[in-house]
Structures are given as structure tokens and as C-alpha cells.
Amino acid sequence: MLNFLPKIDTVEDALYCDSLFDDQLCYVYFVAFDGAVKIGRTTDISKRMQTIQTSCHGKIELLYCFLTDKFTENELHNLFSDLKLKGEWFLFNAKFVLRLEKYMKQYNSWWIQTKEWVDAGGEGLSPSRTVFLPT
């Protein structure tokens, strides 16, 4: 459904994330249900999916999740603030998908640069991460 999202190598990325984010490491996930999408974070995606499913009267779908730092969830909540329905649930429409695509392309570019910076010894300033605002 969201085939533009980067393929995440969780094992490889976990090694980089551990060295960069220390105790801030988590998964950010997108769960869809009935025209809405929940953006959240967790350290155990399987357990979190079970919890969300238990509290939902219909079948939920995990659209995407990736390993990152805990600040990414807030960044995404801000990015989609104009589409907010309630709590961590947002309207899942074309505007959401296009904005997510733009965000993930830039996030993925930053992540690739960051891994290259780490591999090169991590000297000097790390690649800067752009924070997106709704357009």
C-alpha cells in the first residue's frame, strides 16, 4: 500500500541506533483503521499491536514501522497536526500519504548520511536532521 517507504534493515539499523540514541531507541509505527492512522512509538511492536487490537472493535493494519529515536514520534505528530482526529489518531487521506512520502524520503536521506558519518569515524558535526512542518 505504501510502497514508497524505505525498506528498513532492523538488525543493521539497531546497531547504528544503539550507538547514536542510547536509551531513546524505539519503533515508530503507523497503524490504520477505518480511514484513520495512529502514529505511536514502542519498544515492542508485537506487544503494542496486540494492545491496540484489543482496544479496537475492527481489524487494524500495521502500515509501517521503523527503528529510530523517541523524538521522531513528536516530529510526526507535529507534521500531521492539521489532520489530527483525536489523541494519536490522524485522518488517513491523500494529503497524509503525500506528506509522509516527503518526510520519509528526507528522513531516509538523513539516515543514510548518518550511517556513513558513523562508519567514517563520527568526526566533526553529524548530518543535520530537517524537522518538517505541515504545508
PAZAPA-4460 file (N, C-alpha, C; in steps of 0.05 Angstrom, whole numbers, plus 32768, in hexadecimal, padded with zeros to 4 digits):
% residues 135
    n_x    n_y    n_z   ca_x   ca_y   ca_z    c_x    c_y    c_z   seq   type   mol
   8010   7FE8   8000   8000   8000   8000   8011   8019   8000     1      M     A
   8025   801B   8012   8037   8032   8013   8052   8029   800A     2      L     A
   8054   8022   7FF0   806D   8016   7FE6   8083   8029   7FE3     3      N     A
   807F   8043   7FE7   8094   8057   7FE6   80A5   8058   7FFF     4      F     A
   809C   804B   8014   80AA   804C   802E   80C4   803C   802C     5      L     A
   80DA   8047   8038   80F3   8039   8036   80F2   801E   8044     6      P     A
   8101   800A   8038   8103   7FF0   8045   8117   7FF3   805C     7      K     A
   810F   7FEB   8074   8120   7FEE   808B   812D   7FD4   8092     8      I     A
   8147   7FD4   8095   8156   7FBC   809E   8158   7FBF   80BD     9      D     A
   8145   7FB3   80CB   8144   7FB7   80E8   815D   7FAF   80F6    10      T     A
   8169   7F99   80EF   8181   7F8F   80FC   8198   7FA3   80F8    11      V     A
   819D   7FAA   80DF   81B3   7FBD   80DA   81AD   7FD8   80E7    12      E     A
   8195   7FE2   80E3   818E   7FFC   80EE   818F   7FFD   810D    13      D     A
   8189   7FE6   8119   818A   7FE5   8137   81A6   7FEB   8141    14      A     A
   81BA   7FE1   8133   81D6   7FE6   813B   81DC   8003   813A    15      L     A
   81D4   8010   8124   81D9   802D   8121   81C9   803D   8136    16      Y     A
   81AF   8036   8139   819E   8044   814B   81A8   8042   8168    17      C     A
   81B1   802A   8170   81BB   8027   818B   81D3   803A   8190    18      D     A
   81E4   803D   817C   81FB   804E   8180   81F4   806C   817F    19      S     A
   81DE   8073   8172   81D7   808F   816F   81C3   8099   8184    20      L     A
   81B0   8088   818B   8199   8091   819B   8198   8088   81B8    21      F     A
   81AA   8076   81BF   81AB   806B   81DB   818F   8061   81E3    22      D     A
   8184   806C   81F9   816B   8062   8204   8152   806D   81F7    23      D     A
   8156   807D   81E2   813F   8089   81D4   8135   8078   81BD    24      Q     A
   8140   8060   81B9   813A   804F   81A3   811E   8043   81A5    25      L     A
   810F   8044   818F   80F4   8039   818E   80EB   8034   8171    26      C     A
   80D5   8027   816E   80C8   8025   8154   80B2   803A   8152    27      Y     A
   80B1   8048   813B   809A   8059   8135   8089   8049   8122    28      V     A
   806F   8048   8126   805D   8038   8116   8046   8048   810C    29      Y     A
   803A   803E   80F6   8022   8049   80EA   800D   8032   80E9    30      F     A
   7FF7   8035   80F7   7FE2   8020   80F7   7FC9   802D   80EB    31      V     A
   7FBD   801F   80D7   7FA5   8029   80CA   7F8C   801B   80D3    32      A     A
   7F76   802A   80D5   7F5C   801F   80DB   7F47   8033   80D3    33      F     A
   7F35   802A   80C2   7F1D   8039   80BB   7F22   8056   80B3    34      D     A
   7F34   805A   80A0   7F3A   8075   8096   7F4B   8086   80A8    35      G     A
   7F57   807A   80BC   7F68   8089   80CF   7F82   807A   80D2    36      A     A
   7F96   8088   80DA   7FB0   807C   80DF   7FBB   8085   80FA    37      V     A
   7FC5   8073   810A   7FD0   8079   8124   7FEF   807A   8121    38      K     A
   7FFB   808F   812B   8018   8091   812B   8021   808F   8148    39      I     A
   8031   807A   814E   803A   8076   8169   8056   806C   816A    40      G     A
   805F   8067   8182   807A   805C   8186   8079   8046   819B    41      R     A
   808C   8033   8199   808D   801D   81AC   80A8   8010   81AA    42      T     A
   80AF   8001   81BE   80C7   7FF1   81BD   80C1   7FD4   81B5    43      T     A
   80A8   7FCD   81B5   809F   7FB1   81AE   8087   7FB3   819B    44      D     A
   808C   7FB2   8181   8077   7FB6   816E   8062   7FA1   816F    45      I     A
   8069   7F88   8173   8055   7F72   8174   8042   7F76   818C    46      S     A
   804D   7F7C   81A3   803C   7F80   81BA   802A   7F98   81B7    47      K     A
   8035   7FAE   81AB   8025   7FC6   81A7   800E   7FC1   8193    48      R     A
   8013   7FB1   817E   7FFE   7FAB   816B   7FE8   7F9B   8178    49      M     A
   7FEF   7F89   818A   7FDB   7F79   8198   7FCA   7F8B   81AA    50      Q     A
   7FD7   7F9E   81B7   7FC8   7FB1   81C9   7FB5   7FC2   81B9    51      T     A
   7FBE   7FCD   81A2   7FAD   7FDE   8192   7F96   7FCE   8187    52      I     A
   7F9B   7FB5   817E   7F86   7FA4   8172   7F71   7F9E   8188    53      Q     A
   7F79   7F99   81A0   7F67   7F93   81B6   7F54   7FAA   81BB    54      T     A
   7F5D   7FC3   81B8   7F4C   7FDA   81BD   7F3D   7FE3   81A5    55      S     A
   7F3F   7FD5   818E   7F32   7FDD   8175   7F1D   7FC8   816D    56      C     A
   7F05   7FD1   8165   7EF0   7FBF   815F   7EF3   7FB2   8143    57      H     A
   7F05   7FBC   8132   7F09   7FB0   8118   7F27   7FA9   8114    58      G     A
   7F2D   7F9E   80FD   7F48   7F95   80F7   7F5A   7FAD   80F1    59      K     A
   7F70   7FB0   80FF   7F84   7FC5   80FA   7F99   7FBA   80E6    60      I     A
   7FA7   7FCD   80D9   7FBC   7FC5   80C7   7FD5   7FD5   80CD    61      E     A
   7FEC   7FC7   80D1   8005   7FD4   80D5   800F   7FDD   80B9    62      L     A
   8010   7FF7   80B4   8018   8001   809A   8037   8001   8097    63      L     A
   8044   8008   80AD   8061   800D   80AC   806B   8011   80C8    64      Y     A
   8084   8008   80CD   8091   8010   80E6   80AF   8011   80E0    65      C     A
   80BD   8021   80EF   80DA   8022   80EB   80E7   802A   8106    66      F     A
   8100   8021   8108   8110   8026   8120   811C   8042   811F    67      L     A
   8119   8051   8134   8122   806D   8134   8125   8077   8151    68      T     A
   8126   8091   8154   8127   809C   816F   810B   80A5   8178    69      D     A
   8108   80A9   8192   80ED   80AF   819C   80E2   80CA   8193    70      K     A
   80F3   80DC   8188   80EA   80F6   8180   80DC   80F6   8165    71      F     A
   80E0   80E0   8156   80D3   80DE   813B   80B5   80DE   813D    72      T     A
   80AA   80D1   8151   808D   80D0   8155   8082   80EC   8157    73      E     A
   808E   80FD   8168   8085   8118   816C   8087   8128   8152    74      N     A
   809D   8124   8144   80A1   8131   812A   808B   812B   8117    75      E     A
   8083   8111   8116   806D   8109   8104   8052   8113   810E    76      L     A
   804D   8114   8128   8034   811F   8132   8032   813C   812A    77      H     A
   8048   814B   812C   8048   8167   8123   8043   816A   8105    78      N     A
   804F   8158   80F6   804D   8159   80D9   8030   8156   80D0    79      L     A
   8021   8145   80DE   8005   813E   80D7   7FF1   814C   80E9    80      F     A
   7FF9   8160   80F8   7FE7   816D   810C   7FCD   8177   8100    81      S     A
   7FCD   8180   80E7   7FB5   818A   80DA   7FA2   8173   80D2    82      D     A
   7FAB   815A   80D3   7F9B   8143   80CC   7F93   8133   80E5    83      L     A
   7F98   813E   80FD   7F93   8130   8116   7F75   812C   811A    84      K     A
   7F6E   8113   8121   7F53   810C   8128   7F4F   810D   8147    85      L     A
   7F5F   80FD   8154   7F5E   80FB   8171   7F77   80EC   817B    86      K     A
   7F83   80F6   8190   7F9B   80E9   819C   7FB0   80E5   8187    87      G     A
   7FB8   80CC   8182   7FCD   80C6   816E   7FC1   80BD   8153    88      E     A
   7FA7   80C2   814F   7F9A   80B9   8136   7F97   80D1   8123    89      W     A
   7F9D   80CC   810A   7F9D   80E0   80F5   7F8D   80D7   80DD    90      F     A
   7F82   80EA   80CE   7F73   80E3   80B6   7F86   80D7   80A1    91      L     A
   7F7F   80C0   8097   7F8F   80B2   8083   7F84   80B8   8068    92      F     A
   7F90   80CC   805B   7F86   80D4   8040   7F9E   80D9   802E    93      N     A
   7F99   80E3   8016   7FAE   80E8   8003   7FC3   80FC   800D    94      A     A
   7FB9   8110   801B   7FCB   8124   8027   7FDE   8117   803A    95      K     A
   7FD4   8105   804B   7FE5   80F7   805E   7FFA   80E7   8050    96      F     A
   7FF2   80D8   803C   8005   80C6   802D   801B   80D6   801F    97      V     A
   8013   80EC   8011   8027   80FC   8004   803B   8109   8017    98      L     A
   8031   8112   802D   8042   811F   8042   8054   810A   804E    99      R     A
   804A   80F2   8053   805A   80DD   805F   8070   80D5   804B   100      L     A
   8069   80D3   8031   807D   80CC   801D   8094   80E1   801D   101      E     A
   808E   80FA   801E   80A2   810F   801E   80B3   810D   8037   102      K     A
   80A6   8109   804E   80B5   8107   8067   80C8   80F0   8067   103      Y     A
   80BE   80D8   805F   80CF   80C0   8060   80E6   80C1   804C   104      M     A
   80E2   80CE   8035   80F9   80D1   8023   810F   80E2   802F   105      K     A
   8107   80F7   803C   811B   8108   8049   8127   80FA   8062   106      Q     A
   8116   80ED   8071   8120   80DE   8089   8134   80C8   8080   107      Y     A
   812D   80B9   806B   813E   80A4   8061   8158   80AF   8057   108      N     A
   8158   80C6   8049   8171   80D2   8040   8182   80DA   8058   109      S     A
   8176   80E6   806C   8185   80ED   8084   8191   80D3   8091   110      W     A
   8181   80BE   8092   818A   80A5   809F   81A2   8099   8091   111      W     A
   81A1   8099   8076   81B7   808F   8066   81D0   809F   806B   112      I     A
   81CE   80B9   806B   81E4   80CB   8071   81EF   80C6   808D   113      Q     A
   81DD   80C2   80A0   81E6   80BD   80BB   81F5   80A3   80BE   114      T     A
   81EC   808E   80B1   81FA   8075   80B2   8216   8077   80A5   115      K     A
   8218   8086   808F   8232   808B   8082   8244   809B   8094   116      E     A
   8239   80AE   80A2   8249   80BF   80B5   8253   80AD   80CC   117      W     A
   8242   809B   80D7   824B   8089   80EC   8261   8077   80E2   118      V     A
   825D   806B   80CA   8271   8059   80BE   828C   8067   80BA   119      D     A
   828B   8081   80B4   82A4   8090   80AF   82B1   8099   80C9   120      A     A
   82A6   8091   80E0   82B2   8098   80FA   82A4   80AC   810A   121      G     A
   828F   80B8   80FF   827E   80CB   810F   828D   80E5   8117   122      G     A
   82A0   80ED   8107   82AF   8106   810D   829F   811E   8103   123      E     A
   82A1   8134   8111   8294   814D   8109   8276   814C   810E   124      G     A
   8269   815E   8101   824C   8161   8105   823D   814A   80F7   125      L     A
   8229   813F   8104   8219   812A   80F8   8206   8137   80E3   126      S     A
   81FC   8127   80D0   81E9   8132   80BD   81D1   813E   80CB   127      P     A
   81C7   8155   80C2   81B1   8161   80CF   8197   8156   80C6   128      S     A
   8184   8153   80D8   816A   8147   80D2   8156   815E   80CF   129      R     A
   8148   815E   80B9   8134   8172   80B4   811A   816B   80C2   130      T     A
   810F   817F   80CF   80F5   817B   80DC   80E0   8187   80CA   131      V     A
   80CC   8177   80C3   80B7   8180   80B0   80A0   818D   80BE   132      F     A
   8094   81A0   80B0   807C   81AD   80B9   8066   81A8   80A5   133      L     A
   804C   81A7   80AD   8037   81A3   809A   8037   81B9   8084   134      P     A
   8030   81B1   806C   802E   81C4   8056   8012   81C7   804D   135      T     A
***
